[in-house]
Amino acid sequence: MKKRQIEVAVISNIHLGAEACRADALQAYLSSISPKILVLNGRVLESEASFQSAFPSPHYRIFKKLLSMASAGTKIYFVYPGQDTVFKTFKEKALDNVFFTKNLFLDLDGKRAWFTHGDFLDSSLFSKKWVHWMGTGRLRILAGIIRFKNRVRNSVGKPLADALLHSEGDYEDRLKRDRTLRETTVKLAVGRGCDYLICGAPHHLSNLWLDTSIGKCQYLSAGDWIENLTALEYNFKRWKSYRYSEDKLSPFFADEDLKEMNEEEILSKNFKAGPTMAG
C-alpha cells in the first residue's frame, strides 16, 4: 500500500518499556505514513531502568522503525521533558536526521511553531488566575524558576513540585485549571513570536485558536498515545487530529523493508561523526 505523505507528524507519550505501551498500533501507524518531520513529544521511554532490562520485541521494533525512517530521510525530533535525564545523555550523540531537545522551533510555511512538553507548567503557580495577567517577560522568569525547582527535586529523587496536570480532582476544577494553563502557555508562545504551540503534557487532543491581550495562537496537543492512540498531523498548511480507532488502513501495513534490515545495518546508516543540532 502507498504510504500517506505528510509534512509533520506529532506523537506524545509513547512510553516504550511500559507494559501498557501500544507498540503494535504505533508500528502500524508509523508504517502507514511517510512524514518529512516526525516529532516525538514527552515520554518516549518509561524510565531510565528501561535501558537496563530487556525490551519486549514489539517495543524494540519501534526503535528499528524510527532509525529506518531516519535513514530514509525523515527528520526525527525527540522533545523530552526537562527532568528526563535519559535523553540528556543522547543529546550530544551524533545521529543522522535524529535530534534531541527540550524545546523545538520550526518554520512551517512561514509560520513559527513551538513544540514543548510543557512540564514547566505542571505547577500550582500556573493555575492561578493572577498569572494570566502577567507580562511575557515575567512569565518566562516564572517558568525558569519552576524548571530550576523541578530539576533540583529530580536530582535528589523527589517528585515534581506541586504537580497538577495529571492530579485527581473535581472534573470542573480540572477543566478550569486546564483552561488557565492553556491561556498562560499561549501568552508565552505569542511572546516568542509563535503562531502554533504544540504541547505534549495534556492527555487529550486539543486544536483551537486562543486570543490573548498581545495576539492569538493556535494551541494543539497530540493527546496521549498510550491512553488514546491519537496524534497530530500537519499538511497543506493546516493541522488535523489523528485517531487510530478511525483509521481503517493502518493495521494492514506490513513493514517489509524493516524486516529485511538487521540492527547493524540500521545503525551503520544512521551513526555519524561530529556534533548535531539540538535546539
Contacts in CASP RR format, 6 or more apart in sequence:
PFRMAT RR
TARGET T0000
AUTHOR 0000-0000-0000
METHOD contacts of the structure
MODEL  1
MKKRQIEVAVISNIHLGAEACRADALQAYLSSISPKILVLNGRVLESEAS
FQSAFPSPHYRIFKKLLSMASAGTKIYFVYPGQDTVFKTFKEKALDNVFF
TKNLFLDLDGKRAWFTHGDFLDSSLFSKKWVHWMGTGRLRILAGIIRFKN
RVRNSVGKPLADALLHSEGDYEDRLKRDRTLRETTVKLAVGRGCDYLICG
APHHLSNLWLDTSIGKCQYLSAGDWIENLTALEYNFKRWKSYRYSEDKLS
PFFADEDLKEMNEEEILSKNFKAGPTMAG
1 32 0 8 1.000
1 249 0 8 1.000
1 252 0 8 1.000
1 253 0 8 1.000
3 31 0 8 1.000
3 32 0 8 1.000
3 33 0 8 1.000
3 34 0 8 1.000
3 253 0 8 1.000
4 32 0 8 1.000
4 33 0 8 1.000
4 34 0 8 1.000
5 33 0 8 1.000
5 34 0 8 1.000
6 33 0 8 1.000
6 34 0 8 1.000
6 35 0 8 1.000
6 36 0 8 1.000
6 233 0 8 1.000
6 234 0 8 1.000
6 235 0 8 1.000
7 35 0 8 1.000
7 36 0 8 1.000
7 37 0 8 1.000
7 108 0 8 1.000
7 234 0 8 1.000
7 235 0 8 1.000
8 35 0 8 1.000
8 36 0 8 1.000
8 37 0 8 1.000
8 38 0 8 1.000
8 39 0 8 1.000
8 106 0 8 1.000
8 108 0 8 1.000
8 232 0 8 1.000
8 233 0 8 1.000
8 234 0 8 1.000
8 235 0 8 1.000
9 33 0 8 1.000
9 35 0 8 1.000
9 37 0 8 1.000
9 38 0 8 1.000
9 39 0 8 1.000
9 231 0 8 1.000
9 232 0 8 1.000
9 233 0 8 1.000
9 234 0 8 1.000
9 242 0 8 1.000
10 38 0 8 1.000
10 39 0 8 1.000
10 41 0 8 1.000
10 115 0 8 1.000
10 198 0 8 1.000
10 220 0 8 1.000
10 222 0 8 1.000
10 231 0 8 1.000
10 232 0 8 1.000
10 233 0 8 1.000
10 234 0 8 1.000
11 26 0 8 1.000
11 29 0 8 1.000
11 38 0 8 1.000
11 39 0 8 1.000
11 40 0 8 1.000
11 41 0 8 1.000
11 222 0 8 1.000
11 225 0 8 1.000
11 231 0 8 1.000
12 40 0 8 1.000
12 41 0 8 1.000
12 42 0 8 1.000
12 200 0 8 1.000
12 221 0 8 1.000
12 222 0 8 1.000
12 223 0 8 1.000
12 224 0 8 1.000
12 225 0 8 1.000
12 231 0 8 1.000
13 41 0 8 1.000
13 42 0 8 1.000
13 43 0 8 1.000
13 200 0 8 1.000
13 203 0 8 1.000
13 223 0 8 1.000
13 224 0 8 1.000
13 225 0 8 1.000
13 226 0 8 1.000
13 227 0 8 1.000
14 21 0 8 1.000
14 22 0 8 1.000
14 23 0 8 1.000
14 26 0 8 1.000
14 40 0 8 1.000
14 43 0 8 1.000
14 44 0 8 1.000
14 62 0 8 1.000
14 225 0 8 1.000
14 226 0 8 1.000
15 21 0 8 1.000
15 43 0 8 1.000
15 44 0 8 1.000
15 45 0 8 1.000
15 46 0 8 1.000
15 225 0 8 1.000
15 226 0 8 1.000
16 23 0 8 1.000
16 44 0 8 1.000
16 45 0 8 1.000
16 46 0 8 1.000
16 50 0 8 1.000
16 55 0 8 1.000
16 59 0 8 1.000
16 62 0 8 1.000
16 63 0 8 1.000
17 45 0 8 1.000
17 46 0 8 1.000
17 50 0 8 1.000
17 55 0 8 1.000
17 56 0 8 1.000
17 59 0 8 1.000
18 46 0 8 1.000
18 226 0 8 1.000
20 226 0 8 1.000
21 46 0 8 1.000
21 59 0 8 1.000
21 226 0 8 1.000
22 225 0 8 1.000
22 226 0 8 1.000
22 229 0 8 1.000
23 56 0 8 1.000
23 58 0 8 1.000
23 59 0 8 1.000
23 61 0 8 1.000
23 62 0 8 1.000
24 58 0 8 1.000
25 229 0 8 1.000
25 244 0 8 1.000
25 250 0 8 1.000
26 62 0 8 1.000
26 225 0 8 1.000
27 58 0 8 1.000
27 61 0 8 1.000
27 62 0 8 1.000
27 65 0 8 1.000
27 255 0 8 1.000
28 244 0 8 1.000
28 250 0 8 1.000
28 251 0 8 1.000
28 253 0 8 1.000
29 231 0 8 1.000
29 242 0 8 1.000
29 244 0 8 1.000
29 247 0 8 1.000
29 250 0 8 1.000
30 38 0 8 1.000
30 62 0 8 1.000
30 65 0 8 1.000
30 66 0 8 1.000
30 69 0 8 1.000
31 65 0 8 1.000
31 250 0 8 1.000
31 253 0 8 1.000
31 254 0 8 1.000
31 255 0 8 1.000
31 258 0 8 1.000
32 247 0 8 1.000
32 249 0 8 1.000
32 250 0 8 1.000
32 253 0 8 1.000
33 233 0 8 1.000
34 72 0 8 1.000
34 74 0 8 1.000
35 69 0 8 1.000
35 74 0 8 1.000
35 233 0 8 1.000
36 74 0 8 1.000
36 75 0 8 1.000
37 74 0 8 1.000
37 75 0 8 1.000
37 76 0 8 1.000
37 77 0 8 1.000
37 106 0 8 1.000
38 66 0 8 1.000
38 69 0 8 1.000
38 74 0 8 1.000
38 75 0 8 1.000
38 76 0 8 1.000
38 77 0 8 1.000
39 76 0 8 1.000
39 77 0 8 1.000
39 79 0 8 1.000
39 104 0 8 1.000
39 115 0 8 1.000
39 198 0 8 1.000
40 76 0 8 1.000
40 77 0 8 1.000
40 78 0 8 1.000
40 79 0 8 1.000
41 79 0 8 1.000
41 115 0 8 1.000
41 116 0 8 1.000
41 117 0 8 1.000
41 198 0 8 1.000
41 200 0 8 1.000
41 222 0 8 1.000
42 79 0 8 1.000
42 80 0 8 1.000
42 81 0 8 1.000
42 84 0 8 1.000
42 117 0 8 1.000
42 200 0 8 1.000
42 201 0 8 1.000
43 81 0 8 1.000
43 84 0 8 1.000
44 78 0 8 1.000
44 80 0 8 1.000
44 87 0 8 1.000
45 51 0 8 1.000
45 86 0 8 1.000
45 87 0 8 1.000
48 85 0 8 1.000
48 86 0 8 1.000
51 86 0 8 1.000
55 63 0 8 1.000
61 258 0 8 1.000
64 258 0 8 1.000
64 261 0 8 1.000
64 263 0 8 1.000
64 266 0 8 1.000
65 255 0 8 1.000
65 258 0 8 1.000
66 76 0 8 1.000
66 98 0 8 1.000
67 98 0 8 1.000
67 266 0 8 1.000
67 267 0 8 1.000
67 269 0 8 1.000
67 270 0 8 1.000
68 255 0 8 1.000
68 257 0 8 1.000
68 258 0 8 1.000
68 261 0 8 1.000
68 266 0 8 1.000
69 76 0 8 1.000
70 76 0 8 1.000
70 95 0 8 1.000
70 96 0 8 1.000
70 97 0 8 1.000
70 98 0 8 1.000
70 270 0 8 1.000
71 96 0 8 1.000
71 97 0 8 1.000
71 266 0 8 1.000
71 269 0 8 1.000
71 270 0 8 1.000
73 97 0 8 1.000
74 97 0 8 1.000
75 97 0 8 1.000
75 99 0 8 1.000
76 97 0 8 1.000
76 98 0 8 1.000
76 99 0 8 1.000
77 99 0 8 1.000
77 100 0 8 1.000
77 101 0 8 1.000
77 104 0 8 1.000
77 115 0 8 1.000
78 87 0 8 1.000
78 90 0 8 1.000
78 98 0 8 1.000
78 99 0 8 1.000
78 100 0 8 1.000
78 101 0 8 1.000
79 101 0 8 1.000
79 102 0 8 1.000
79 103 0 8 1.000
79 104 0 8 1.000
79 115 0 8 1.000
79 116 0 8 1.000
79 117 0 8 1.000
79 200 0 8 1.000
80 86 0 8 1.000
80 87 0 8 1.000
80 88 0 8 1.000
80 100 0 8 1.000
80 101 0 8 1.000
80 102 0 8 1.000
80 117 0 8 1.000
81 102 0 8 1.000
81 117 0 8 1.000
81 118 0 8 1.000
81 119 0 8 1.000
82 102 0 8 1.000
82 117 0 8 1.000
82 119 0 8 1.000
82 120 0 8 1.000
82 147 0 8 1.000
82 150 0 8 1.000
82 151 0 8 1.000
83 119 0 8 1.000
83 150 0 8 1.000
83 151 0 8 1.000
83 154 0 8 1.000
83 160 0 8 1.000
85 154 0 8 1.000
87 100 0 8 1.000
88 100 0 8 1.000
90 100 0 8 1.000
91 100 0 8 1.000
91 101 0 8 1.000
91 278 0 8 1.000
92 275 0 8 1.000
93 100 0 8 1.000
93 276 0 8 1.000
94 271 0 8 1.000
94 272 0 8 1.000
94 273 0 8 1.000
94 274 0 8 1.000
94 275 0 8 1.000
94 276 0 8 1.000
95 270 0 8 1.000
95 271 0 8 1.000
95 272 0 8 1.000
95 276 0 8 1.000
96 269 0 8 1.000
96 270 0 8 1.000
96 271 0 8 1.000
96 272 0 8 1.000
97 270 0 8 1.000
98 270 0 8 1.000
98 276 0 8 1.000
99 276 0 8 1.000
99 277 0 8 1.000
99 278 0 8 1.000
99 279 0 8 1.000
100 278 0 8 1.000
101 278 0 8 1.000
101 279 0 8 1.000
102 116 0 8 1.000
102 117 0 8 1.000
102 279 0 8 1.000
103 114 0 8 1.000
103 115 0 8 1.000
103 116 0 8 1.000
103 279 0 8 1.000
104 114 0 8 1.000
104 115 0 8 1.000
104 116 0 8 1.000
104 279 0 8 1.000
105 112 0 8 1.000
105 113 0 8 1.000
105 114 0 8 1.000
105 115 0 8 1.000
105 192 0 8 1.000
105 194 0 8 1.000
105 279 0 8 1.000
106 112 0 8 1.000
106 113 0 8 1.000
106 115 0 8 1.000
107 113 0 8 1.000
108 196 0 8 1.000
108 234 0 8 1.000
108 237 0 8 1.000
109 237 0 8 1.000
111 195 0 8 1.000
111 196 0 8 1.000
112 192 0 8 1.000
112 193 0 8 1.000
112 194 0 8 1.000
112 195 0 8 1.000
112 196 0 8 1.000
113 194 0 8 1.000
113 195 0 8 1.000
113 196 0 8 1.000
113 197 0 8 1.000
113 198 0 8 1.000
114 189 0 8 1.000
114 192 0 8 1.000
114 194 0 8 1.000
114 196 0 8 1.000
114 197 0 8 1.000
114 198 0 8 1.000
115 198 0 8 1.000
116 197 0 8 1.000
116 198 0 8 1.000
116 199 0 8 1.000
116 200 0 8 1.000
117 199 0 8 1.000
117 200 0 8 1.000
117 201 0 8 1.000
118 185 0 8 1.000
118 199 0 8 1.000
118 200 0 8 1.000
118 201 0 8 1.000
119 150 0 8 1.000
119 160 0 8 1.000
119 201 0 8 1.000
120 143 0 8 1.000
120 144 0 8 1.000
120 146 0 8 1.000
120 147 0 8 1.000
120 150 0 8 1.000
121 143 0 8 1.000
121 146 0 8 1.000
121 165 0 8 1.000
121 181 0 8 1.000
121 184 0 8 1.000
121 185 0 8 1.000
121 199 0 8 1.000
121 201 0 8 1.000
122 150 0 8 1.000
122 160 0 8 1.000
122 162 0 8 1.000
122 163 0 8 1.000
122 164 0 8 1.000
122 165 0 8 1.000
122 166 0 8 1.000
122 201 0 8 1.000
123 146 0 8 1.000
123 150 0 8 1.000
123 160 0 8 1.000
123 161 0 8 1.000
123 162 0 8 1.000
123 163 0 8 1.000
123 164 0 8 1.000
124 162 0 8 1.000
124 164 0 8 1.000
125 131 0 8 1.000
125 142 0 8 1.000
125 146 0 8 1.000
125 162 0 8 1.000
126 142 0 8 1.000
126 146 0 8 1.000
126 164 0 8 1.000
126 180 0 8 1.000
126 181 0 8 1.000
126 184 0 8 1.000
127 164 0 8 1.000
127 177 0 8 1.000
127 180 0 8 1.000
127 181 0 8 1.000
128 180 0 8 1.000
129 180 0 8 1.000
131 139 0 8 1.000
131 142 0 8 1.000
131 180 0 8 1.000
131 184 0 8 1.000
132 180 0 8 1.000
132 183 0 8 1.000
132 184 0 8 1.000
132 187 0 8 1.000
134 142 0 8 1.000
135 187 0 8 1.000
136 187 0 8 1.000
136 188 0 8 1.000
136 190 0 8 1.000
136 191 0 8 1.000
136 192 0 8 1.000
136 214 0 8 1.000
139 184 0 8 1.000
139 187 0 8 1.000
139 188 0 8 1.000
140 188 0 8 1.000
143 188 0 8 1.000
146 161 0 8 1.000
149 161 0 8 1.000
150 160 0 8 1.000
150 161 0 8 1.000
153 159 0 8 1.000
153 160 0 8 1.000
153 161 0 8 1.000
154 160 0 8 1.000
164 177 0 8 1.000
165 181 0 8 1.000
165 201 0 8 1.000
165 202 0 8 1.000
166 203 0 8 1.000
167 174 0 8 1.000
178 202 0 8 1.000
182 206 0 8 1.000
182 210 0 8 1.000
182 219 0 8 1.000
183 210 0 8 1.000
183 212 0 8 1.000
185 197 0 8 1.000
185 199 0 8 1.000
185 219 0 8 1.000
186 197 0 8 1.000
186 210 0 8 1.000
186 212 0 8 1.000
186 216 0 8 1.000
186 217 0 8 1.000
186 219 0 8 1.000
187 212 0 8 1.000
187 213 0 8 1.000
187 214 0 8 1.000
189 196 0 8 1.000
189 197 0 8 1.000
189 217 0 8 1.000
189 219 0 8 1.000
190 212 0 8 1.000
190 214 0 8 1.000
190 215 0 8 1.000
190 216 0 8 1.000
190 217 0 8 1.000
191 214 0 8 1.000
194 217 0 8 1.000
195 217 0 8 1.000
195 218 0 8 1.000
196 217 0 8 1.000
196 218 0 8 1.000
196 220 0 8 1.000
196 239 0 8 1.000
197 217 0 8 1.000
197 218 0 8 1.000
197 219 0 8 1.000
197 220 0 8 1.000
198 220 0 8 1.000
198 221 0 8 1.000
198 222 0 8 1.000
198 232 0 8 1.000
199 206 0 8 1.000
199 219 0 8 1.000
199 220 0 8 1.000
199 221 0 8 1.000
200 221 0 8 1.000
200 222 0 8 1.000
200 223 0 8 1.000
201 221 0 8 1.000
202 221 0 8 1.000
202 223 0 8 1.000
202 224 0 8 1.000
203 223 0 8 1.000
203 224 0 8 1.000
203 227 0 8 1.000
203 228 0 8 1.000
204 221 0 8 1.000
204 223 0 8 1.000
204 224 0 8 1.000
204 228 0 8 1.000
205 221 0 8 1.000
205 222 0 8 1.000
205 223 0 8 1.000
205 228 0 8 1.000
205 230 0 8 1.000
205 232 0 8 1.000
205 241 0 8 1.000
205 243 0 8 1.000
206 219 0 8 1.000
206 220 0 8 1.000
206 221 0 8 1.000
206 223 0 8 1.000
207 218 0 8 1.000
207 219 0 8 1.000
207 220 0 8 1.000
207 221 0 8 1.000
207 232 0 8 1.000
207 239 0 8 1.000
207 240 0 8 1.000
207 241 0 8 1.000
208 218 0 8 1.000
208 219 0 8 1.000
209 216 0 8 1.000
209 217 0 8 1.000
209 218 0 8 1.000
209 219 0 8 1.000
210 216 0 8 1.000
210 217 0 8 1.000
210 218 0 8 1.000
210 219 0 8 1.000
218 239 0 8 1.000
220 232 0 8 1.000
220 239 0 8 1.000
221 232 0 8 1.000
222 230 0 8 1.000
222 231 0 8 1.000
222 232 0 8 1.000
223 230 0 8 1.000
223 231 0 8 1.000
224 230 0 8 1.000
225 231 0 8 1.000
228 243 0 8 1.000
229 243 0 8 1.000
229 244 0 8 1.000
229 245 0 8 1.000
230 241 0 8 1.000
230 242 0 8 1.000
230 243 0 8 1.000
230 244 0 8 1.000
231 241 0 8 1.000
231 242 0 8 1.000
231 244 0 8 1.000
232 239 0 8 1.000
232 240 0 8 1.000
232 241 0 8 1.000
232 242 0 8 1.000
233 239 0 8 1.000
233 240 0 8 1.000
233 241 0 8 1.000
233 242 0 8 1.000
244 250 0 8 1.000
END
